Amino acid sequence: MEELVIRDADVVDGSGADSYRADVVVDGGRIVSIVKEAAAAGCQRPGARRELDAEGLVLSPGFIDMHAHSDLALLRDPDHSAKLAQGVTLEVVGQDGLSYAPVDDRTLEEVRRAITGWNGYGDVDLDWRTVGEYLDRLDRGIAVNAAYLIPQGTVRAMAVGWEDRPATGRELDRMRQLVAEGLEQGAVGLSSGLTYTPGMYADDAELTELCRVVAAYGGYYCPHHRSYGAGALEAYAEMVELTRRAGCPLHLAHATMNFGVNEGRAPELLALLDRALDSGADITLDSYPYTPGCTTLAALLPSWAGEGGPEEILARLADPATAERIRHDLEVTGSDGCHGVPVEWDTIEISGVTGPALADHVGRTVRESADARGEDPWTTARRLLVEDRLGTTILQHVGHEENVRTIMRHRAHTGGSDGILRGAKPHPRAYGTFPRYLGHYVREAGVLTLEECVAHLTARPAARLRLPDRGLVREGYRADLVLFDPDTVASGATFAEPRVLPAGIPYVLVDGRLAIEDGRRTDVLAGRAVRRTPV
């Protein structure tokens, strides 16, 4: 007898089609039978060793977080309710061009320091060096499934270092080799962080060559491109053209149009993408359903200040003349790290610090924190950068609601939390992205229908990842499933209380096993690495 029958569910299968009522039978980690209500009339209903009453609940495929920063959280926190409780059953990590494989010992230490604000430092044993070894580590058992993107900035750090210069021919060959090896070992594509050092030092020719390798293996390129502020449309167009030349599928990370210069300009972005799609380009994008962004305070610095790596940044900040040059770039010119827009310190909220002595800054904008100390904002920001050794995380309140709504309606849209789980007051998107889509933007605002929204969060990302047996409620597919109440599902996380778990998601199955049952986390660790499907 089969393991589980989910009885009387309203199935929203991920295809975008209308929902239907059915019994769904799960066994051996897969959906083995779907008996629709009409077909069951007058017939014996399927049985199983266990029955789950889904009356009044929607059954859908598990949600796929196309932009996650859980690279170490998956190992540090086996519970991982931040994502599981949202109905997420698969995360794509290795984002924004900086992660922990492939590395050598030198690069690993540099990267750990560079992204301490994203993932912490020193509380996970990083006992791998290659992509394959990292995926093998995940295979020991994690809360949700995970796919991995090769981080282009990390690759450049290994081959070139943290210098702002073109790669030599030998260095480019080394980068091609590292990307090819990572794809052969199971990575699904390549990511970039083109406002983060050292990845931003790569020119288009270098990126195009790496994308050609990605295309040959059936992967995709996922750039955090060069600007989401001044010149944002040109930065998007650069990525579209670059991947066209390389023949590589493109997935645009956290596709937003931010800062005052881009208010109301989302239709221009979508027109650019539609022209490319209509000409045959393979493009998708993800976004989170909030207006503020989140990154590290150090990310705002101009690229020249990051040359040489984290220790060189700290040395420049310690030098008064160089620090003044940094301030001028930030406040007057508009640094490339701040998307070419002069920084507005009253929009920069401090969300997390690594040093306990700095905790009183958290929850304040840089300007508020400076005013409380009777000093100018740059003095406060500089002190934070130095004393927290670049580990400070921030929220940037620079988005526009109409842009967010317009982009999420697009035919190429998928959902991504961009969730950073560290810090005293992280962005609520880390705990609330998927229920916010369903509760606020479907039920309350009517921006998407339920069927449309579920497709955006399931089948569409599964297709981008080239996963032949995930993303739909279909017989033979993996039983990564979520049951939610469409009338009550809602994000509990707020900017004031960002770690509150959502409501209205009582059951989540990973590989056919209940990881969330009656709204509570079980001890199931059924997640594994999801490796690239060979072409």
Order of alpha helices (4+ residues) and beta strands (2+ residues): beta-beta-beta-alpha-beta-beta-beta-alpha-alpha-beta-alpha-alpha-alpha-beta-alpha-alpha-beta-alpha-beta-alpha-beta-alpha-beta-beta-alpha-alpha-beta-alpha-alpha-beta-alpha-beta-alpha-alpha-alpha-beta-beta-beta-beta
